[in-house]
Amino acid sequence: MERYSRILNKTAREIVLLKGRPCAWGKCTFCDYIEDNSRDKEEMISLNREVLSKVTGEFGVLEVINSGSCFELPKETLAYIKEIIIDKKIKKLFLESHWMYRSKVKEMRDYIGIPIVFKIGVESFDKKFREEFLKKNGDFDSYKEVLEYFDSPCLLVGIKGQSKEIIDKDIQLLTEHFSHGTINVFTNNSTSIKRDEKLVEWFVEKYEDLWNDPKVDVLYEKTDFGVGD
């Protein structure tokens, strides 16, 4: 399992994959990523400190991810992140959270003390598809609600049951209203959700310009950021 990497294109930054408590929701139909967690607090603290010690600060930008939300990291790990920010002169931090923690986002911004690009796994702005098919537990109706708390939606494309119209609308909302976003092309995993190869081919052809859009990260493979397995 790779837990430290450097993203060299677009927003250059260091990225670390830490370990936190099990995802508080954990019921998304497409996700088995949440298995990378622990209930052993000391194990998490030790592992996370080891990974964070690799941060050099060379870009002044750091992204911290885990298999759930940043709010599920041990408080000791969050304190060490603050130390790293000061010691390595980090000027911008990327974090991710589930919608259920939206009321705590401002508290985290205040605690960290530097600009945060807060990511959220929206997967789709189409509420019916997001809630009935993906079981995301994000009960917002509009992108405007997301913008009240978060900066950077993560979208999921290329799964059976998804339509081109849904993808078109999602990408339109991302590119027109958000300063940053991530598009994840679905890869088959241990869940029952399956990749739609024809839909992926259509997406890659129609939206090839997104690979050059400085504010959109496109992950064709789930390990394109250099972390995970």
C-alpha positions as CSV (number, residue, x, y, z in Angstrom):
1,M,0.0,0.0,0.0
2,E,1.5,3.3,-1.1
3,R,0.7,6.0,1.3
4,Y,2.9,8.9,0.2
5,S,3.2,10.4,-3.3
6,R,3.7,13.7,-5.3
7,I,1.3,15.0,-7.8
8,L,3.3,16.9,-10.4
9,N,0.6,18.1,-12.8
10,K,-2.0,20.8,-12.5
11,T,-2.0,21.7,-8.8
12,A,1.3,20.3,-7.8
13,R,1.2,18.9,-4.3
14,E,2.3,16.1,-1.9
15,I,-0.4,13.6,-1.0
16,V,-0.7,11.2,1.9
17,L,-3.1,8.3,2.5
18,L,-3.7,8.0,6.2
19,K,-5.7,5.6,8.2
20,G,-8.8,6.6,10.3
21,R,-11.8,5.1,12.0
22,P,-14.3,3.2,9.8
23,C,-16.4,5.4,7.6
24,A,-19.4,6.6,9.6
25,W,-21.7,6.0,6.6
26,G,-20.1,3.0,4.9
27,K,-23.1,2.0,2.8
28,C,-22.3,3.4,-0.7
29,T,-23.1,0.6,-3.2
30,F,-19.9,1.2,-5.3
31,C,-17.3,1.6,-2.6
32,D,-14.9,-0.9,-1.0
33,Y,-12.3,1.7,-0.4
34,I,-13.6,2.0,3.2
35,E,-11.9,-1.3,4.2
36,D,-8.7,0.6,4.8
37,N,-9.4,1.6,8.4
38,S,-8.7,0.7,12.0
39,R,-10.2,0.8,15.5
40,D,-6.8,0.6,17.0
41,K,-6.1,4.2,17.9
42,E,-2.4,3.7,18.7
43,E,-1.8,1.9,15.4
44,M,-3.4,4.7,13.4
45,I,-1.5,7.4,15.2
46,S,1.8,5.6,14.7
47,L,1.2,4.8,11.0
48,N,-0.1,8.3,10.2
49,R,3.0,9.9,11.9
50,E,5.3,7.7,9.9
51,V,3.5,8.7,6.6
52,L,3.3,12.4,7.4
53,S,7.0,12.4,8.3
54,K,7.7,12.0,4.6
55,V,6.2,15.4,3.8
56,T,8.9,17.9,2.6
57,G,6.8,20.9,1.8
58,E,8.4,21.3,-1.6
59,F,5.2,22.6,-3.2
60,G,3.7,24.3,-0.2
61,V,0.6,22.3,-0.8
62,L,-0.5,19.1,0.9
63,E,-3.4,16.7,0.3
64,V,-4.5,14.4,3.2
65,I,-6.9,11.6,2.4
66,N,-8.2,8.5,4.2
67,S,-10.8,5.9,3.5
68,G,-13.6,8.1,5.0
69,S,-13.7,11.7,6.1
70,C,-11.0,13.8,7.7
71,F,-13.1,14.0,10.8
72,E,-12.5,10.3,11.3
73,L,-8.8,10.7,11.8
74,P,-7.5,10.6,15.4
75,K,-7.2,14.1,17.0
76,E,-3.5,13.3,17.6
77,T,-3.1,12.9,13.8
78,L,-4.8,16.2,13.1
79,A,-2.5,17.9,15.6
80,Y,0.5,16.4,13.9
81,I,-0.8,17.7,10.5
82,K,-0.9,21.2,12.1
83,E,2.7,20.7,13.1
84,I,3.7,19.6,9.6
85,I,1.9,22.7,8.2
86,I,4.0,25.0,10.3
87,D,7.3,23.1,10.1
88,K,7.2,22.6,6.3
89,K,5.6,25.9,5.5
90,I,2.5,24.5,3.9
91,K,0.3,27.2,2.5
92,K,-2.7,25.2,1.2
93,L,-4.3,21.9,2.4
94,F,-6.7,19.6,0.6
95,L,-9.1,17.6,2.8
96,E,-12.2,15.5,2.1
97,S,-15.4,15.0,4.0
98,H,-18.8,13.3,3.7
99,W,-21.8,15.5,3.5
100,M,-22.9,14.3,7.0
101,Y,-20.0,16.3,8.5
102,R,-20.9,19.6,6.8
103,S,-21.6,21.4,10.0
104,K,-18.0,20.7,11.2
105,V,-16.3,22.0,8.1
106,K,-15.9,25.6,9.3
107,E,-14.6,24.3,12.6
108,M,-11.9,22.3,10.8
109,R,-11.0,25.4,8.6
110,D,-10.6,27.4,11.8
111,Y,-8.5,24.7,13.5
112,I,-6.1,24.2,10.6
113,G,-5.5,27.9,10.1
114,I,-4.5,27.9,6.4
115,P,-6.7,27.8,3.3
116,I,-8.3,24.4,2.8
117,V,-9.7,23.0,-0.5
118,F,-12.5,20.9,1.0
119,K,-13.4,18.0,-1.2
120,I,-16.7,16.0,-1.1
121,G,-17.7,12.8,-2.7
122,V,-20.8,14.1,-4.5
123,E,-20.5,11.3,-7.1
124,S,-23.4,12.9,-9.0
125,F,-25.6,16.0,-8.6
126,D,-28.6,13.9,-9.8
127,K,-30.3,13.2,-6.5
128,K,-32.3,10.2,-7.7
129,F,-29.2,8.5,-9.1
130,R,-27.0,9.5,-6.2
131,E,-29.4,8.4,-3.4
132,E,-31.4,5.5,-4.9
133,F,-28.6,3.8,-6.9
134,L,-25.4,4.8,-5.3
135,K,-26.8,5.1,-1.7
136,K,-24.6,8.1,-1.0
137,N,-26.6,9.6,1.9
138,G,-26.2,13.2,0.6
139,D,-29.6,14.7,0.9
140,F,-28.9,17.9,-0.9
141,D,-31.0,19.0,-3.9
142,S,-28.8,21.5,-5.5
143,Y,-25.1,22.3,-6.2
144,K,-25.7,25.5,-4.3
145,E,-26.1,23.6,-1.1
146,V,-22.8,21.9,-1.6
147,L,-21.1,25.3,-2.3
148,E,-22.2,26.5,1.1
149,Y,-19.7,24.1,2.7
150,F,-17.3,22.6,0.2
151,D,-15.0,23.7,-2.6
152,S,-14.3,20.7,-4.7
153,P,-16.8,17.9,-5.7
154,C,-15.7,14.5,-6.6
155,L,-17.7,12.9,-9.4
156,L,-18.0,9.2,-10.5
157,V,-18.4,8.3,-14.1
158,G,-18.6,5.1,-16.2
159,I,-20.9,2.8,-14.3
160,K,-23.7,0.7,-15.6
161,G,-27.0,2.4,-14.7
162,Q,-25.6,5.9,-15.3
163,S,-26.6,7.9,-18.4
164,K,-24.7,10.3,-20.6
165,E,-27.2,13.0,-19.7
166,I,-26.4,12.6,-16.0
167,I,-22.6,12.9,-16.7
168,D,-23.1,15.9,-19.0
169,K,-25.0,17.8,-16.4
170,D,-22.6,16.8,-13.6
171,I,-19.6,18.0,-15.5
172,Q,-21.4,21.2,-16.5
173,L,-22.2,22.0,-12.8
174,L,-18.6,21.2,-11.7
175,T,-16.9,23.3,-14.4
176,E,-19.2,26.3,-14.2
177,H,-19.6,26.6,-10.4
178,F,-16.6,25.2,-8.6
179,S,-13.0,26.3,-8.5
180,H,-11.8,22.7,-8.4
181,G,-13.1,19.2,-8.9
182,T,-12.1,15.5,-9.4
183,I,-13.6,13.0,-11.8
184,N,-13.1,9.4,-11.0
185,V,-13.6,6.9,-13.8
186,F,-15.1,3.8,-12.1
187,T,-12.9,0.7,-11.8
188,N,-14.5,-2.7,-11.1
189,N,-14.0,-3.8,-7.5
190,S,-15.5,-6.2,-5.0
191,T,-19.0,-4.5,-5.1
192,S,-21.9,-5.5,-7.4
193,I,-21.6,-2.2,-9.3
194,K,-20.0,-2.7,-12.7
195,R,-18.0,-0.5,-15.1
196,D,-19.7,0.4,-18.4
197,E,-16.9,0.3,-20.9
198,K,-18.9,2.0,-23.7
199,L,-19.8,4.8,-21.4
200,V,-16.2,5.2,-20.4
201,E,-15.1,5.3,-24.0
202,W,-17.7,8.0,-24.8
203,F,-16.6,10.0,-21.7
204,V,-12.9,9.9,-22.6
205,E,-13.6,10.9,-26.2
206,K,-16.1,13.7,-25.5
207,Y,-14.3,15.2,-22.5
208,E,-10.6,14.7,-23.5
209,D,-10.1,18.4,-22.9
210,L,-10.6,17.9,-19.1
211,W,-7.2,16.2,-18.9
212,N,-5.8,19.6,-19.7
213,D,-8.1,21.6,-17.5
214,P,-6.0,23.0,-14.6
215,K,-8.9,22.9,-12.1
216,V,-10.1,19.3,-12.8
217,D,-8.2,16.2,-11.7
218,V,-9.3,13.2,-13.8
219,L,-8.4,9.8,-12.3
220,Y,-8.7,7.1,-15.0
221,E,-7.2,4.6,-12.6
222,K,-7.9,4.8,-8.9
223,T,-4.1,4.9,-8.2
224,D,-3.4,7.8,-10.5
225,F,-2.5,10.0,-7.5
226,G,0.2,7.5,-6.7
227,V,-1.4,6.2,-3.4
228,G,-3.4,3.2,-2.6
229,D,-3.1,-0.2,-4.3
